[in-house]
Amino acid sequence: MLSLSNSFDKTDMEDFIKKIKNFLSFKQEKIELFSEPKIDGISASLVYENGMLTKGLSRGDGIVGEDILENLKTIAKIPKKIQSSNIPKLIEIRCEIYIGKRDFINIKDKFANPRNAAGGSLRQKNPKETSKIPLKYFAYGFGTVIPAIFKKQSEFLEKIKNWGFIINPLSKAVNGIEEIEKEHKKIESLRSSLDYDIDGLVFKVNDVSLQNRLGNTSHSPRWATAYKFSAEKAITKINEIAIQVGRTGAITPVAKVTPVTVGGVVVSNATLHNEEEIERKDIRIGDVVQIQRAGDVIPQVLSVDTSKRDKNSKKFIFPNKCLCGALTKKEISKSTKKEDAVRRCLKGYNCKFIAREKLKHIVSKEAFNIDGLGKKVIDQFWDLNFIREPSDIFKLDYKKISTLEGWGSLSVTNLKKAISKSKNVNLDKFIYSIGIRHIGQENAKIIADFFGSIDELSNLFNDKKRREILINLIELDGIGETQINSLENFFSNEKNINIVNNLMRQLNISNFSFKNSDGKFSNKKLMFTGGFQNISRSEAKAIVEQNGGKVLGTVSKKLDILVVGNSKPTKKKIDQARNLKIKIILEKEWNKILDG
């Protein structure tokens, strides 16, 4: 269950549609979207086998969730059995669990907000306790369906409604940006009158076959986006401007404000982004400011009311040193040749503030996903000198932890189990987790596919081998000069190598295996030049990867096939391929392979 990308205005939605059309190589064709209110609740997945509800899972980290079937069964209107003759053998129905605003009034003393109440109730060990909470749901999507019996999102919702599932009545199909804007404004105007919290609309490509063609990135589906409503705003006062250090060394200013409620959440901190933002808005300590929760998530300072500023107020001078005492630097972008807006500490693990943030990254859901070892616990263990680098996580003294306030035998046991479980990690997850700048989840998969095993990756520790390897890495589609430089900087640092080595000794790192190793392009390396008539380069790349192949960015001896499109292919690449005796196929042959 992936997260959704976010859109915040008309331009974002136009970009969303443009990207879809570019991927599908649509020129004049209209894309019908389906609009659904984005419920601010807890996602769950219901699995039905031959009509019977057999599994109920929380979203978890998007890959692994908790078994919450018995708790979900306490929601009376979730069908335990689908009463219909025409149902798939297997169907996974996604839904959002929520608590109505009126129902929440009766239990508001126990929970911060309706979403927390729903989440806490679904995690109860005793379903009888969950049954006391007035949980409701809307079904909105699907996962695996065998066999598929619907062709559109709208058709899917109509079918499950007939099966007895509750769907949101405010859902509808829309065509074009004007209809999107009209629907967005209409539902936003209804927002306060609804008995459930919504923070935007989800727009999905209605045609399921197009959804399948578009597929997903590592984070989100390409065929859906959450178009958020206007951020809620509030007035407060800046009492202090603090400096925070991120895991990549980025120095971020944070406004400590007089606590104020924004969109149902009490806010006491707001980001100021960077030095340039403070100067542009002339933000000072003591200022009365307007803040908003951007996308209803991250509080930020929007503007300053200078009419209420103290006459003795002084400009905020941004420090040129990190909290560790080292001088910070604004780097020059190699692509734009301009100075970065963000100051950075370049000491890496030698800066204790960066080291602590790197630990928070490695235990996060997207990385090792160690349940029970969140940011606050990392801070606690750091202050107690229990951990200083990632490998220390796997050498914790649980006897010492059990003596701490709030750490009972059950919580210690659960932490021990979670840490032990996280020792088994895939190569791509390991590469992402060690926190190399500019190496996200997608890049980590590309790099893991290139190396295959941790032994091969370890060759980056050697100066001579690393230079040879990085030259070859540039061939990979999706890896550019920025990533290459970042890998060079990371692995040329002796402290980084020692820390990674220490961590490796504590783990069982699985070799990387591409999900679709079988297919028409199994174990083949392809490259494209020129445009295609009925398919975009992006979709062509996705098809190769889905069929077990790999796409390279440059012509080399490692290339198996050069695919030449009809529109403006590069002659130099074709000549290079011929000289290296690489197989060349034209667009017509490519289409035959796909159709075969």
Protein Blocks (a to p, Z undefined) as FASTA:
>chain_A
ZZddddfbfklmmmmmmmmmmmnopaklccdddddddddddddddddeehiafbdcdfkn
omaccdfklmmmmmmklcfbdcdfbdcfbdcddddddddfklmmmmmmmpmbfklmmmmm
mmpmblklmmmpccddddfbdcdddddfbfbfklmmmmmmmnopacdfkbccdedjklmm
mmmmmmmmmmmmpcbdcfbdcdddfblklmmmnmpafkbcfkbccddddddddddddfbd
cddddfkopacdddddddddeehiacfbdcehiamlmmmnopaehiacddddehhlagcd
fbdcfklgcfkbccddddfbdfkopacdddddfklopacfbdcdfklmmlmklmmmmmmm
mmmmklnopghiafklmmmmmmnomafbfklmmmccfklmmmpghiafklmmmmmmmmmm
mmpccfklmmmmnopghiafklmmmmmmmnopaklmmmmmpmklmmmmmmmmmmpghiaf
klmmmmmmmmmpmklmmmmmmmmmmpccdddddfblgcjkgoiacddedjdfkbcfklmm
mmmmmnopacdfbdcfklmbdcddfbhpafklmmmmmmnopacddfklmmmmmmZZ
